[in-house]
Amino acid sequence: MHIIILHFLTIIQYQQKIIRSLLRFICNYIPLKQWSWDDSHSFKYQKFKVDRLPIMIDHRNG
């Protein structure tokens, strides 16, 4: 019984380590303003924006 509990505790500690790493990554590399506002002031993210949709041309015959 104690072995199962120790195993679960080890798994929980590993999951906590992963969660902390993910939170650290989010805080360092993903701007939170980007989630709440459509307008971004960062040039790195503005290059992915488009003013209008591209024109799609249908080249199928018939």
PDB file of N, H, CA, C and O in Angstrom:
ATOM      1  N   MET A   1       0.816  -1.202   0.000  1.00  0.00           N
ATOM      2  CA  MET A   1       0.000   0.000   0.000  1.00  0.00           C
ATOM      3  C   MET A   1       0.857   1.263   0.000  1.00  0.00           C
ATOM      4  O   MET A   1       0.544   2.235  -0.688  1.00  0.00           O
ATOM      5  N   HIS A   2       1.939   1.243   0.776  1.00  0.00           N
ATOM      6  H   HIS A   2       2.194   0.453   1.335  1.00  0.00           H
ATOM      7  CA  HIS A   2       2.809   2.406   0.853  1.00  0.00           C
ATOM      8  C   HIS A   2       3.537   2.658  -0.459  1.00  0.00           C
ATOM      9  O   HIS A   2       3.852   3.799  -0.796  1.00  0.00           O
ATOM     10  N   ILE A   3       3.800   1.586  -1.194  1.00  0.00           N
ATOM     11  H   ILE A   3       3.544   0.659  -0.920  1.00  0.00           H
ATOM     12  CA  ILE A   3       4.500   1.726  -2.477  1.00  0.00           C
ATOM     13  C   ILE A   3       3.614   2.451  -3.482  1.00  0.00           C
ATOM     14  O   ILE A   3       4.100   3.280  -4.252  1.00  0.00           O
ATOM     15  N   ILE A   4       2.334   2.149  -3.481  1.00  0.00           N
ATOM     16  H   ILE A   4       1.939   1.476  -2.855  1.00  0.00           H
ATOM     17  CA  ILE A   4       1.396   2.814  -4.397  1.00  0.00           C
ATOM     18  C   ILE A   4       1.311   4.297  -4.065  1.00  0.00           C
ATOM     19  O   ILE A   4       1.328   5.128  -4.972  1.00  0.00           O
ATOM     20  N   ILE A   5       1.222   4.639  -2.809  1.00  0.00           N
ATOM     21  H   ILE A   5       1.208   3.964  -2.072  1.00  0.00           H
ATOM     22  CA  ILE A   5       1.137   6.035  -2.395  1.00  0.00           C
ATOM     23  C   ILE A   5       2.420   6.773  -2.772  1.00  0.00           C
ATOM     24  O   ILE A   5       2.360   7.901  -3.262  1.00  0.00           O
ATOM     25  N   LEU A   6       3.558   6.161  -2.553  1.00  0.00           N
ATOM     26  H   LEU A   6       3.606   5.245  -2.156  1.00  0.00           H
ATOM     27  CA  LEU A   6       4.829   6.780  -2.935  1.00  0.00           C
ATOM     28  C   LEU A   6       4.917   6.970  -4.450  1.00  0.00           C
ATOM     29  O   LEU A   6       5.437   7.976  -4.932  1.00  0.00           O
ATOM     30  N   HIS A   7       4.410   6.001  -5.181  1.00  0.00           N
ATOM     31  H   HIS A   7       3.987   5.183  -4.790  1.00  0.00           H
ATOM     32  CA  HIS A   7       4.395   6.123  -6.645  1.00  0.00           C
ATOM     33  C   HIS A   7       3.513   7.297  -7.087  1.00  0.00           C
ATOM     34  O   HIS A   7       3.911   8.085  -7.945  1.00  0.00           O
ATOM     35  N   PHE A   8       2.319   7.412  -6.501  1.00  0.00           N
ATOM     36  H   PHE A   8       1.996   6.772  -5.804  1.00  0.00           H
ATOM     37  CA  PHE A   8       1.437   8.532  -6.838  1.00  0.00           C
ATOM     38  C   PHE A   8       2.048   9.871  -6.450  1.00  0.00           C
ATOM     39  O   PHE A   8       1.904  10.849  -7.183  1.00  0.00           O
ATOM     40  N   LEU A   9       2.713   9.928  -5.331  1.00  0.00           N
ATOM     41  H   LEU A   9       2.830   9.134  -4.736  1.00  0.00           H
ATOM     42  CA  LEU A   9       3.374  11.174  -4.920  1.00  0.00           C
ATOM     43  C   LEU A   9       4.492  11.556  -5.887  1.00  0.00           C
ATOM     44  O   LEU A   9       4.691  12.733  -6.187  1.00  0.00           O
ATOM     45  N   THR A  10       5.202  10.569  -6.361  1.00  0.00           N
ATOM     46  H   THR A  10       5.040   9.612  -6.117  1.00  0.00           H
ATOM     47  CA  THR A  10       6.250  10.828  -7.350  1.00  0.00           C
ATOM     48  C   THR A  10       5.654  11.364  -8.646  1.00  0.00           C
ATOM     49  O   THR A  10       6.197  12.294  -9.242  1.00  0.00           O
ATOM     50  N   ILE A  11       4.555  10.790  -9.076  1.00  0.00           N
ATOM     51  H   ILE A  11       4.114  10.034  -8.591  1.00  0.00           H
ATOM     52  CA  ILE A  11       3.875  11.266 -10.294  1.00  0.00           C
ATOM     53  C   ILE A  11       3.375  12.689 -10.096  1.00  0.00           C
ATOM     54  O   ILE A  11       3.515  13.518 -10.996  1.00  0.00           O
ATOM     55  N   ILE A  12       2.803  12.986  -8.954  1.00  0.00           N
ATOM     56  H   ILE A  12       2.689  12.313  -8.224  1.00  0.00           H
ATOM     57  CA  ILE A  12       2.295  14.335  -8.675  1.00  0.00           C
ATOM     58  C   ILE A  12       3.434  15.351  -8.666  1.00  0.00           C
ATOM     59  O   ILE A  12       3.278  16.454  -9.190  1.00  0.00           O
ATOM     60  N   GLN A  13       4.560  15.000  -8.088  1.00  0.00           N
ATOM     61  H   GLN A  13       4.687  14.104  -7.663  1.00  0.00           H
ATOM     62  CA  GLN A  13       5.705  15.910  -8.080  1.00  0.00           C
ATOM     63  C   GLN A  13       6.218  16.160  -9.490  1.00  0.00           C
ATOM     64  O   GLN A  13       6.606  17.281  -9.822  1.00  0.00           O
ATOM     65  N   TYR A  14       6.223  15.141 -10.308  1.00  0.00           N
ATOM     66  H   TYR A  14       5.908  14.230 -10.039  1.00  0.00           H
ATOM     67  CA  TYR A  14       6.643  15.303 -11.702  1.00  0.00           C
ATOM     68  C   TYR A  14       5.678  16.219 -12.459  1.00  0.00           C
ATOM     69  O   TYR A  14       6.109  17.077 -13.229  1.00  0.00           O
ATOM     70  N   GLN A  15       4.379  16.036 -12.240  1.00  0.00           N
ATOM     71  H   GLN A  15       4.029  15.339 -11.615  1.00  0.00           H
ATOM     72  CA  GLN A  15       3.388  16.895 -12.888  1.00  0.00           C
ATOM     73  C   GLN A  15       3.523  18.346 -12.435  1.00  0.00           C
ATOM     74  O   GLN A  15       3.369  19.264 -13.239  1.00  0.00           O
ATOM     75  N   GLN A  16       3.808  18.554 -11.163  1.00  0.00           N
ATOM     76  H   GLN A  16       3.933  17.807 -10.510  1.00  0.00           H
ATOM     77  CA  GLN A  16       3.997  19.913 -10.667  1.00  0.00           C
ATOM     78  C   GLN A  16       5.217  20.561 -11.314  1.00  0.00           C
ATOM     79  O   GLN A  16       5.200  21.753 -11.620  1.00  0.00           O
ATOM     80  N   LYS A  17       6.257  19.792 -11.520  1.00  0.00           N
ATOM     81  H   LYS A  17       6.271  18.824 -11.272  1.00  0.00           H
ATOM     82  CA  LYS A  17       7.454  20.309 -12.178  1.00  0.00           C
ATOM     83  C   LYS A  17       7.137  20.737 -13.617  1.00  0.00           C
ATOM     84  O   LYS A  17       7.594  21.786 -14.071  1.00  0.00           O
ATOM     85  N   ILE A  18       6.361  19.927 -14.320  1.00  0.00           N
ATOM     86  H   ILE A  18       5.990  19.075 -13.951  1.00  0.00           H
ATOM     87  CA  ILE A  18       5.978  20.252 -15.696  1.00  0.00           C
ATOM     88  C   ILE A  18       5.097  21.509 -15.715  1.00  0.00           C
ATOM     89  O   ILE A  18       5.291  22.383 -16.559  1.00  0.00           O
ATOM     90  N   ILE A  19       4.151  21.602 -14.807  1.00  0.00           N
ATOM     91  H   ILE A  19       3.994  20.892 -14.121  1.00  0.00           H
ATOM     92  CA  ILE A  19       3.256  22.759 -14.753  1.00  0.00           C
ATOM     93  C   ILE A  19       4.053  24.031 -14.478  1.00  0.00           C
ATOM     94  O   ILE A  19       3.806  25.064 -15.100  1.00  0.00           O
ATOM     95  N   ARG A  20       5.008  23.962 -13.547  1.00  0.00           N
ATOM     96  H   ARG A  20       5.208  23.122 -13.041  1.00  0.00           H
ATOM     97  CA  ARG A  20       5.836  25.140 -13.262  1.00  0.00           C
ATOM     98  C   ARG A  20       6.638  25.544 -14.488  1.00  0.00           C
ATOM     99  O   ARG A  20       6.773  26.734 -14.769  1.00  0.00           O
ATOM    100  N   SER A  21       7.170  24.578 -15.222  1.00  0.00           N
ATOM    101  H   SER A  21       7.060  23.611 -14.994  1.00  0.00           H
ATOM    102  CA  SER A  21       7.927  24.880 -16.436  1.00  0.00           C
ATOM    103  C   SER A  21       7.037  25.531 -17.494  1.00  0.00           C
ATOM    104  O   SER A  21       7.452  26.481 -18.157  1.00  0.00           O
ATOM    105  N   LEU A  22       5.824  25.024 -17.650  1.00  0.00           N
ATOM    106  H   LEU A  22       5.487  24.252 -17.111  1.00  0.00           H
ATOM    107  CA  LEU A  22       4.900  25.605 -18.624  1.00  0.00           C
ATOM    108  C   LEU A  22       4.495  27.021 -18.238  1.00  0.00           C
ATOM    109  O   LEU A  22       4.421  27.904 -19.092  1.00  0.00           O
ATOM    110  N   LEU A  23       4.233  27.235 -16.956  1.00  0.00           N
ATOM    111  H   LEU A  23       4.293  26.517 -16.263  1.00  0.00           H
ATOM    112  CA  LEU A  23       3.883  28.578 -16.501  1.00  0.00           C
ATOM    113  C   LEU A  23       5.045  29.549 -16.699  1.00  0.00           C
ATOM    114  O   LEU A  23       4.839  30.697 -17.093  1.00  0.00           O
ATOM    115  N   ARG A  24       6.246  29.093 -16.428  1.00  0.00           N
ATOM    116  H   ARG A  24       6.413  28.161 -16.108  1.00  0.00           H
ATOM    117  CA  ARG A  24       7.423  29.938 -16.642  1.00  0.00           C
ATOM    118  C   ARG A  24       7.556  30.291 -18.119  1.00  0.00           C
ATOM    119  O   ARG A  24       7.860  31.435 -18.459  1.00  0.00           O
ATOM    120  N   PHE A  25       7.331  29.317 -18.998  1.00  0.00           N
ATOM    121  H   PHE A  25       7.085  28.388 -18.722  1.00  0.00           H
ATOM    122  CA  PHE A  25       7.396  29.573 -20.441  1.00  0.00           C
ATOM    123  C   PHE A  25       6.340  30.585 -20.865  1.00  0.00           C
ATOM    124  O   PHE A  25       6.635  31.513 -21.618  1.00  0.00           O
ATOM    125  N   ILE A  26       5.109  30.412 -20.384  1.00  0.00           N
ATOM    126  H   ILE A  26       4.870  29.659 -19.772  1.00  0.00           H
ATOM    127  CA  ILE A  26       4.023  31.330 -20.737  1.00  0.00           C
ATOM    128  C   ILE A  26       4.346  32.747 -20.262  1.00  0.00           C
ATOM    129  O   ILE A  26       4.144  33.709 -21.003  1.00  0.00           O
ATOM    130  N   CYS A  27       4.834  32.875 -19.061  1.00  0.00           N
ATOM    131  H   CYS A  27       4.998  32.094 -18.460  1.00  0.00           H
ATOM    132  CA  CYS A  27       5.142  34.201 -18.516  1.00  0.00           C
ATOM    133  C   CYS A  27       6.284  34.875 -19.268  1.00  0.00           C
ATOM    134  O   CYS A  27       6.296  36.099 -19.402  1.00  0.00           O
ATOM    135  N   ASN A  28       7.231  34.101 -19.754  1.00  0.00           N
ATOM    136  H   ASN A  28       7.221  33.107 -19.645  1.00  0.00           H
ATOM    137  CA  ASN A  28       8.396  34.685 -20.410  1.00  0.00           C
ATOM    138  C   ASN A  28       8.197  34.948 -21.898  1.00  0.00           C
ATOM    139  O   ASN A  28       8.749  35.915 -22.422  1.00  0.00           O
ATOM    140  N   TYR A  29       7.432  34.122 -22.585  1.00  0.00           N
ATOM    141  H   TYR A  29       6.984  33.336 -22.158  1.00  0.00           H
ATOM    142  CA  TYR A  29       7.415  34.186 -24.041  1.00  0.00           C
ATOM    143  C   TYR A  29       6.063  34.522 -24.663  1.00  0.00           C
ATOM    144  O   TYR A  29       6.013  34.835 -25.853  1.00  0.00           O
ATOM    145  N   ILE A  30       4.990  34.471 -23.925  1.00  0.00           N
ATOM    146  H   ILE A  30       5.031  34.217 -22.959  1.00  0.00           H
ATOM    147  CA  ILE A  30       3.686  34.759 -24.509  1.00  0.00           C
ATOM    148  C   ILE A  30       3.124  36.015 -23.850  1.00  0.00           C
ATOM    149  O   ILE A  30       2.853  36.009 -22.650  1.00  0.00           O
ATOM    150  N   PRO A  31       2.947  37.078 -24.607  1.00  0.00           N
ATOM    151  CA  PRO A  31       2.406  38.303 -24.007  1.00  0.00           C
ATOM    152  C   PRO A  31       0.935  38.125 -23.648  1.00  0.00           C
ATOM    153  O   PRO A  31       0.123  37.734 -24.487  1.00  0.00           O
ATOM    154  N   LEU A  32       0.610  38.411 -22.422  1.00  0.00           N
ATOM    155  H   LEU A  32       1.269  38.729 -21.741  1.00  0.00           H
ATOM    156  CA  LEU A  32      -0.768  38.243 -21.972  1.00  0.00           C
ATOM    157  C   LEU A  32      -1.706  39.261 -22.610  1.00  0.00           C
ATOM    158  O   LEU A  32      -2.899  38.992 -22.752  1.00  0.00           O
ATOM    159  N   LYS A  33      -1.189  40.421 -22.995  1.00  0.00           N
ATOM    160  H   LYS A  33      -0.220  40.639 -22.880  1.00  0.00           H
ATOM    161  CA  LYS A  33      -2.032  41.412 -23.673  1.00  0.00           C
ATOM    162  C   LYS A  33      -2.516  40.893 -25.009  1.00  0.00           C
ATOM    163  O   LYS A  33      -3.584  41.281 -25.484  1.00  0.00           O
ATOM    164  N   GLN A  34      -1.732  40.013 -25.618  1.00  0.00           N
ATOM    165  H   GLN A  34      -0.866  39.697 -25.232  1.00  0.00           H
ATOM    166  CA  GLN A  34      -2.121  39.449 -26.916  1.00  0.00           C
ATOM    167  C   GLN A  34      -3.418  38.661 -26.790  1.00  0.00           C
ATOM    168  O   GLN A  34      -4.191  38.604 -27.746  1.00  0.00           O
ATOM    169  N   TRP A  35      -3.675  38.059 -25.646  1.00  0.00           N
ATOM    170  H   TRP A  35      -3.047  38.105 -24.869  1.00  0.00           H
ATOM    171  CA  TRP A  35      -4.889  37.287 -25.458  1.00  0.00           C
ATOM    172  C   TRP A  35      -6.096  38.182 -25.263  1.00  0.00           C
ATOM    173  O   TRP A  35      -7.199  37.826 -25.677  1.00  0.00           O
ATOM    174  N   SER A  36      -5.911  39.329 -24.645  1.00  0.00           N
ATOM    175  H   SER A  36      -5.015  39.618 -24.309  1.00  0.00           H
ATOM    176  CA  SER A  36      -7.066  40.154 -24.303  1.00  0.00           C
ATOM    177  C   SER A  36      -7.364  41.220 -25.351  1.00  0.00           C
ATOM    178  O   SER A  36      -8.498  41.688 -25.445  1.00  0.00           O
ATOM    179  N   TRP A  37      -6.372  41.606 -26.134  1.00  0.00           N
ATOM    180  H   TRP A  37      -5.451  41.225 -26.058  1.00  0.00           H
ATOM    181  CA  TRP A  37      -6.572  42.653 -27.136  1.00  0.00           C
ATOM    182  C   TRP A  37      -6.203  42.118 -28.505  1.00  0.00           C
ATOM    183  O   TRP A  37      -5.238  41.367 -28.651  1.00  0.00           O
ATOM    184  N   ASP A  38      -6.967  42.504 -29.494  1.00  0.00           N
ATOM    185  H   ASP A  38      -7.750  43.114 -29.375  1.00  0.00           H
ATOM    186  CA  ASP A  38      -6.670  42.094 -30.864  1.00  0.00           C
ATOM    187  C   ASP A  38      -5.477  42.874 -31.408  1.00  0.00           C
ATOM    188  O   ASP A  38      -4.723  42.372 -32.242  1.00  0.00           O
ATOM    189  N   ASP A  39      -5.317  44.099 -30.931  1.00  0.00           N
ATOM    190  H   ASP A  39      -5.930  44.506 -30.254  1.00  0.00           H
ATOM    191  CA  ASP A  39      -4.257  44.965 -31.418  1.00  0.00           C
ATOM    192  C   ASP A  39      -2.976  44.707 -30.644  1.00  0.00           C
ATOM    193  O   ASP A  39      -2.950  44.827 -29.419  1.00  0.00           O
ATOM    194  N   SER A  40      -1.935  44.359 -31.341  1.00  0.00           N
ATOM    195  H   SER A  40      -1.956  44.262 -32.336  1.00  0.00           H
ATOM    196  CA  SER A  40      -0.657  44.082 -30.693  1.00  0.00           C
ATOM    197  C   SER A  40       0.341  45.153 -31.099  1.00  0.00           C
ATOM    198  O   SER A  40       0.367  45.583 -32.252  1.00  0.00           O
ATOM    199  N   HIS A  41       1.160  45.579 -30.152  1.00  0.00           N
ATOM    200  H   HIS A  41       1.139  45.229 -29.215  1.00  0.00           H
ATOM    201  CA  HIS A  41       2.170  46.594 -30.436  1.00  0.00           C
ATOM    202  C   HIS A  41       3.529  45.970 -30.710  1.00  0.00           C
ATOM    203  O   HIS A  41       4.491  46.687 -30.988  1.00  0.00           O
ATOM    204  N   SER A  42       3.622  44.678 -30.639  1.00  0.00           N
ATOM    205  H   SER A  42       2.841  44.096 -30.413  1.00  0.00           H
ATOM    206  CA  SER A  42       4.884  43.991 -30.861  1.00  0.00           C
ATOM    207  C   SER A  42       5.036  43.683 -32.349  1.00  0.00           C
ATOM    208  O   SER A  42       4.149  43.091 -32.963  1.00  0.00           O
ATOM    209  N   PHE A  43       6.174  44.092 -32.925  1.00  0.00           N
ATOM    210  H   PHE A  43       6.895  44.573 -32.426  1.00  0.00           H
ATOM    211  CA  PHE A  43       6.401  43.845 -34.352  1.00  0.00           C
ATOM    212  C   PHE A  43       6.465  42.359 -34.645  1.00  0.00           C
ATOM    213  O   PHE A  43       6.052  41.916 -35.717  1.00  0.00           O
ATOM    214  N   LYS A  44       6.977  41.590 -33.703  1.00  0.00           N
ATOM    215  H   LYS A  44       7.313  41.949 -32.833  1.00  0.00           H
ATOM    216  CA  LYS A  44       7.119  40.155 -33.915  1.00  0.00           C
ATOM    217  C   LYS A  44       5.765  39.503 -34.180  1.00  0.00           C
ATOM    218  O   LYS A  44       5.685  38.545 -34.948  1.00  0.00           O
ATOM    219  N   TYR A  45       4.699  40.009 -33.555  1.00  0.00           N
ATOM    220  H   TYR A  45       4.764  40.788 -32.931  1.00  0.00           H
ATOM    221  CA  TYR A  45       3.375  39.423 -33.736  1.00  0.00           C
ATOM    222  C   TYR A  45       2.569  40.137 -34.812  1.00  0.00           C
ATOM    223  O   TYR A  45       1.615  39.567 -35.341  1.00  0.00           O
ATOM    224  N   GLN A  46       2.929  41.367 -35.147  1.00  0.00           N
ATOM    225  H   GLN A  46       3.704  41.831 -34.718  1.00  0.00           H
ATOM    226  CA  GLN A  46       2.189  42.090 -36.171  1.00  0.00           C
ATOM    227  C   GLN A  46       2.425  41.509 -37.555  1.00  0.00           C
ATOM    228  O   GLN A  46       1.580  41.666 -38.436  1.00  0.00           O
ATOM    229  N   LYS A  47       3.554  40.842 -37.768  1.00  0.00           N
ATOM    230  H   LYS A  47       4.241  40.715 -37.052  1.00  0.00           H
ATOM    231  CA  LYS A  47       3.820  40.305 -39.105  1.00  0.00           C
ATOM    232  C   LYS A  47       2.862  39.177 -39.468  1.00  0.00           C
ATOM    233  O   LYS A  47       2.759  38.813 -40.640  1.00  0.00           O
ATOM    234  N   PHE A  48       2.160  38.620 -38.488  1.00  0.00           N
ATOM    235  H   PHE A  48       2.243  38.916 -37.536  1.00  0.00           H
ATOM    236  CA  PHE A  48       1.200  37.564 -38.772  1.00  0.00           C
ATOM    237  C   PHE A  48      -0.194  38.112 -39.060  1.00  0.00           C
ATOM    238  O   PHE A  48      -1.082  37.353 -39.448  1.00  0.00           O
ATOM    239  N   LYS A  49      -0.400  39.399 -38.881  1.00  0.00           N
ATOM    240  H   LYS A  49       0.321  40.016 -38.566  1.00  0.00           H
ATOM    241  CA  LYS A  49      -1.721  39.990 -39.112  1.00  0.00           C
ATOM    242  C   LYS A  49      -1.889  40.352 -40.585  1.00  0.00           C
ATOM    243  O   LYS A  49      -0.915  40.654 -41.273  1.00  0.00           O
ATOM    244  N   VAL A  50      -3.115  40.319 -41.053  1.00  0.00           N
ATOM    245  H   VAL A  50      -3.906  40.073 -40.493  1.00  0.00           H
ATOM    246  CA  VAL A  50      -3.426  40.746 -42.409  1.00  0.00           C
ATOM    247  C   VAL A  50      -4.583  41.730 -42.339  1.00  0.00           C
ATOM    248  O   VAL A  50      -5.447  41.630 -41.468  1.00  0.00           O
ATOM    249  N   ASP A  51      -4.591  42.686 -43.271  1.00  0.00           N
ATOM    250  H   ASP A  51      -3.890  42.767 -43.979  1.00  0.00           H
ATOM    251  CA  ASP A  51      -5.658  43.676 -43.306  1.00  0.00           C
ATOM    252  C   ASP A  51      -6.915  43.134 -43.967  1.00  0.00           C
ATOM    253  O   ASP A  51      -8.029  43.498 -43.588  1.00  0.00           O
ATOM    254  N   ARG A  52      -6.737  42.272 -44.946  1.00  0.00           N
ATOM    255  H   ARG A  52      -5.832  41.977 -45.253  1.00  0.00           H
ATOM    256  CA  ARG A  52      -7.891  41.703 -45.638  1.00  0.00           C
ATOM    257  C   ARG A  52      -7.550  40.290 -46.058  1.00  0.00           C
ATOM    258  O   ARG A  52      -6.382  39.902 -46.103  1.00  0.00           O
ATOM    259  N   LEU A  53      -8.570  39.536 -46.361  1.00  0.00           N
ATOM    260  H   LEU A  53      -9.518  39.851 -46.325  1.00  0.00           H
ATOM    261  CA  LEU A  53      -8.366  38.148 -46.763  1.00  0.00           C
ATOM    262  C   LEU A  53      -7.798  38.073 -48.181  1.00  0.00           C
ATOM    263  O   LEU A  53      -8.125  38.915 -49.017  1.00  0.00           O
ATOM    264  N   PRO A  54      -6.961  37.089 -48.461  1.00  0.00           N
ATOM    265  CA  PRO A  54      -6.430  36.958 -49.816  1.00  0.00           C
ATOM    266  C   PRO A  54      -7.522  36.514 -50.791  1.00  0.00           C
ATOM    267  O   PRO A  54      -8.490  35.863 -50.400  1.00  0.00           O
ATOM    268  N   ILE A  55      -7.352  36.873 -52.054  1.00  0.00           N
ATOM    269  H   ILE A  55      -6.565  37.402 -52.372  1.00  0.00           H
ATOM    270  CA  ILE A  55      -8.301  36.488 -53.095  1.00  0.00           C
ATOM    271  C   ILE A  55      -7.995  35.058 -53.519  1.00  0.00           C
ATOM    272  O   ILE A  55      -6.863  34.740 -53.884  1.00  0.00           O
ATOM    273  N   MET A  56      -8.997  34.210 -53.470  1.00  0.00           N
ATOM    274  H   MET A  56      -9.917  34.469 -53.174  1.00  0.00           H
ATOM    275  CA  MET A  56      -8.830  32.812 -53.855  1.00  0.00           C
ATOM    276  C   MET A  56      -9.347  32.646 -55.278  1.00  0.00           C
ATOM    277  O   MET A  56     -10.499  32.969 -55.567  1.00  0.00           O
ATOM    278  N   ILE A  57      -8.504  32.149 -56.152  1.00  0.00           N
ATOM    279  H   ILE A  57      -7.568  31.887 -55.917  1.00  0.00           H
ATOM    280  CA  ILE A  57      -8.871  31.954 -57.555  1.00  0.00           C
ATOM    281  C   ILE A  57      -9.085  30.453 -57.777  1.00  0.00           C
ATOM    282  O   ILE A  57      -8.237  29.632 -57.427  1.00  0.00           O
ATOM    283  N   ASP A  58     -10.220  30.120 -58.360  1.00  0.00           N
ATOM    284  H   ASP A  58     -10.909  30.787 -58.644  1.00  0.00           H
ATOM    285  CA  ASP A  58     -10.537  28.720 -58.647  1.00  0.00           C
ATOM    286  C   ASP A  58      -9.993  28.371 -60.019  1.00  0.00           C
ATOM    287  O   ASP A  58     -10.443  28.928 -61.021  1.00  0.00           O
ATOM    288  N   HIS A  59      -9.034  27.461 -60.082  1.00  0.00           N
ATOM    289  H   HIS A  59      -8.669  27.008 -59.268  1.00  0.00           H
ATOM    290  CA  HIS A  59      -8.400  27.090 -61.337  1.00  0.00           C
ATOM    291  C   HIS A  59      -8.908  25.763 -61.891  1.00  0.00           C
ATOM    292  O   HIS A  59      -8.325  25.211 -62.823  1.00  0.00           O
ATOM    293  N   ARG A  60      -9.994  25.255 -61.317  1.00  0.00           N
ATOM    294  H   ARG A  60     -10.468  25.704 -60.560  1.00  0.00           H
ATOM    295  CA  ARG A  60     -10.543  23.991 -61.812  1.00  0.00           C
ATOM    296  C   ARG A  60     -11.215  24.189 -63.167  1.00  0.00           C
ATOM    297  O   ARG A  60     -11.819  25.230 -63.425  1.00  0.00           O
ATOM    298  N   ASN A  61     -11.105  23.192 -64.019  1.00  0.00           N
ATOM    299  H   ASN A  61     -10.614  22.346 -63.810  1.00  0.00           H
ATOM    300  CA  ASN A  61     -11.723  23.271 -65.341  1.00  0.00           C
ATOM    301  C   ASN A  61     -13.137  22.696 -65.256  1.00  0.00           C
ATOM    302  O   ASN A  61     -13.345  21.581 -64.777  1.00  0.00           O
ATOM    303  N   GLY A  62     -14.087  23.471 -65.726  1.00  0.00           N
ATOM    304  H   GLY A  62     -13.918  24.376 -66.115  1.00  0.00           H
ATOM    305  CA  GLY A  62     -15.440  22.969 -65.825  1.00  0.00           C
ATOM    306  C   GLY A  62     -16.234  23.263 -64.667  1.00  0.00           C
ATOM    307  O   GLY A  62     -17.408  22.896 -64.614  1.00  0.00           O
TER     308      GLY A  62
END
